[in-house]
Amino acid sequence: MIISYFQANQLLQAKKTGASSVNISLDLGKTQNNIIIKSNRFIFPDNQFIEEQIVKKIIKKDTSCFFIKNNGIEKIEFFSEKTNKYYKLFPTKSWPTIEISGIRMHCVKDITPKQDTIKKISFIKPCIGNVLDTCTGLGYTAIMASETADSVHTFERDDAVIELEKINPWSEDLFDNKKIIRKKGDIFQDIKELKNDFFDRIIHDPPRLSLANLLYSQEFYNELFRVIKKHGKLFHYTGNPGAKHRNIDLKKNVIKRLGIAGFSSLKEVFNGVTGEKK
Ligand SMILES: C[S@@+](CC[C@H](N)C(=O)[O-])C[C@H]1O[C@@H](n2cnc3c(N)ncnc32)[C@H](O)[C@@H]1O
């Protein structure tokens, strides 16, 4: 059972109106459950309860998600000694995102992670055949691509992110959907083992350049070109060009290197670049 300040607000509002129960989501918006309100307690379907004063604490932490555990709450965030980074599941009004040492993995300003994902997939429509999703993250691009594709091959190298995938209700399909082939590994290395001309679509959604420069390198782009089929389409996320001048150069440089790799019809689009193998 997971809640964030959205559900905490609903609980407090219901209590205020004198209701004896309220429907809220305990899986970040996927389904609804009935919570009993008795004096200052909220009683959950498994008979655990949390006190009103704890719910009030949740509404003050609008950047965290919480497990309901032992009649209390536990933040869904942790430090990884392996990467020396701090990871948290970050709530939004739709699907959550991950924050890694202060950097969020999806756009959450003016757009939700869900809308962000719909946009990314729209640039490689129709999203069919074999899809390469280079960086799994919470799996949103992989899961949405799998709705229309035959197979989606997706790679994640960070154990801490994989732990959050297992916790996040909206990542569940990553583990249940037979079309999705999950690999734990570094795509910069693992792409070398992938077959020539195999993928109909590629979604390349790396962390920002300063955190993953190899995934923006000529060597990697040459590999993307090698593994994509003739007439295959690529979407490469680069970030928002309007926001920073540096990003304008980034898109142009990405286009230049993708062109050298062999991609054609290269175009700047919202938050990224698209291309094709002619
Ligand atoms: C922007 S997120 C991807 C978001 C994802 N498309 C989604 O829909 O949730 C980038 C992810 O790539 C992972 N990553 C970074 N470098 C990688 C590499 N070399 N190989 C595989 N995954 C990598 C990061 O750990 C992070 O989870």
The ligand as an SDF file (V2000), in Angstrom:
LIG
                    3D

 27 29  0  0  0  0  0  0  0  0999 V2000
   15.5180    9.1200  -18.4630 C   0  0  0  0  0  0  0  0  0  0  0  0
   15.5350    7.5690  -17.7000 S   0  0  0  0  0  0  0  0  0  0  0  0
   14.5880    6.5660  -18.7870 C   0  0  0  0  0  0  0  0  0  0  0  0
   13.1100    6.7410  -18.5760 C   0  0  0  0  0  0  0  0  0  0  0  0
   12.3060    5.6510  -19.2300 C   0  0  0  0  0  0  0  0  0  0  0  0
   12.3200    5.7660  -20.6620 N   0  0  0  0  0  0  0  0  0  0  0  0
   10.8870    5.5940  -18.7050 C   0  0  0  0  0  0  0  0  0  0  0  0
    9.9600    5.6330  -19.5030 O   0  0  0  0  0  0  0  0  0  0  0  0
   10.6920    5.5150  -17.4740 O   0  0  0  0  0  0  0  0  0  0  0  0
   17.1690    6.9940  -17.9590 C   0  0  0  0  0  0  0  0  0  0  0  0
   17.4940    5.6440  -17.2950 C   0  0  0  0  0  0  0  0  0  0  0  0
   18.6510    5.1170  -17.9280 O   0  0  0  0  0  0  0  0  0  0  0  0
   19.4270    4.4160  -16.9990 C   0  0  0  0  0  0  0  0  0  0  0  0
   20.7850    4.3280  -17.5720 N   0  0  0  0  0  0  0  0  0  0  0  0
   21.7600    5.2580  -17.5390 C   0  0  0  0  0  0  0  0  0  0  0  0
   22.8350    4.8490  -18.2360 N   0  0  0  0  0  0  0  0  0  0  0  0
   22.5250    3.6110  -18.7320 C   0  0  0  0  0  0  0  0  0  0  0  0
   23.2250    2.6630  -19.5340 C   0  0  0  0  0  0  0  0  0  0  0  0
   24.4430    2.9230  -19.9700 N   0  0  0  0  0  0  0  0  0  0  0  0
   22.6030    1.5120  -19.8600 N   0  0  0  0  0  0  0  0  0  0  0  0
   21.3420    1.2620  -19.4210 C   0  0  0  0  0  0  0  0  0  0  0  0
   20.6300    2.1230  -18.6520 N   0  0  0  0  0  0  0  0  0  0  0  0
   21.2090    3.2740  -18.3120 C   0  0  0  0  0  0  0  0  0  0  0  0
   19.3050    5.2550  -15.7360 C   0  0  0  0  0  0  0  0  0  0  0  0
   19.6030    4.4800  -14.5900 O   0  0  0  0  0  0  0  0  0  0  0  0
   17.8360    5.6900  -15.8030 C   0  0  0  0  0  0  0  0  0  0  0  0
   17.0340    4.7770  -15.1110 O   0  0  0  0  0  0  0  0  0  0  0  0
  1  2  1  0
  2  3  1  0
  2 10  1  0
  3  4  1  0
  4  5  1  0
  5  6  1  0
  5  7  1  0
  7  8  2  0
  7  9  1  0
 10 11  1  0
 11 12  1  0
 11 26  1  0
 12 13  1  0
 13 14  1  0
 13 24  1  0
 14 15  1  0
 14 23  1  0
 15 16  2  0
 16 17  1  0
 17 18  1  0
 17 23  2  0
 18 19  1  0
 18 20  2  0
 20 21  1  0
 21 22  2  0
 22 23  1  0
 24 25  1  0
 24 26  1  0
 26 27  1  0
M  CHG  2   2   1   9  -1
M  END
$$$$
